[in-house]
């Protein structure tokens, strides 16, 4: 009886922090789902594209790992994404046309930062670097956007 009481106490104590964590913050896999507007695109060269062009760009993350990116000129591309929340910093892999792009990300509510590499190495931090081919995207969640835009 005493052993059963200890086991139950340990089990109950071990589940409390996990339950609180889930209640306080959605998992990244759920939090990233939706439409995101690109607010800033920085490749570290000092030559940022015009804000009106960047503002037309959208990334749509689906629960099933699908990704649709809409370009400023109206074109669309489809791909997939995978998150690794256990990595430090958190990692993302985006695959379009069989080409994987490695990156890291930071998700904070309706704000998302993604730094991707144009070569085959993952960026070490969320900073653009033109020499290393690291591009930083700063995104905001889109709420109630009309589908025909």
C-alpha positions, 0 to 999 in steps of 0.5 A: 500500500505504501509503495502504491501511494508513493508511485501515485504521488510521484506520477501526480507530481510529475504531470502537474508541470506538463499540464501547466506548460500545455495550458500556458502556451500552444506547441509550436506545431500548432502555433505556426499553423496559419497565414503569415505576412512577411514584414521584413526580408533581410539578406544582410547586404543592406539592399532590402527589397521595397516594403510594398513588395515584401508586404505582399508575400505570404507563407501559409503553414498547414497542420499536415506539414504543407507550406504554400508561399505566395510571392509579391508578383502573385506566383505561388509555390508549394512545399513542406516543412518540418519543425525540430523544437528540441534543437537549440535554436529551434530548427525548421526544414523547408522543402520545395521542388525536392530541395531542402532549405535549412533554417532556424526559427523563433515563434512568439504568439503572432510573431515569427522569425525565420532565418534560412540558409541559401547553402547547405548549412543551418544558420547559427542564429537569427541574423542575416549574413550575405557572405554566408547566404543567411536570409532573415524573414520577420513575419506577422500572423494574418487575421481575417485576410480575404482569400482573393488577395 
